């Protein structure tokens, strides 16, 4: 419902990224901060998830591994969460 104000965004159910462009192709000044929603996830906008470093300062590569079974999920991997 946040972005479905038909006066500001006509036909809100249609994917129309051009609503954020002027006729000359420049961006409008629409500054509605919606990238992370209005709930608990908004704090993610203030952090970056990055790879962790070993004792020599080298990045530890992330090797994707997943559980098996009816419900799969990523296995634990090294990472760090840092303020932006």
Secondary structure, 3 states (H helix, E strand, C coil): CCCCCCCCCCCCCCCCHHHHECCCCCECCCCCCCCCCCCHHHHHHHEEEECCECCCCCECCCCCCECCCCCCCECCCCCEEEEC
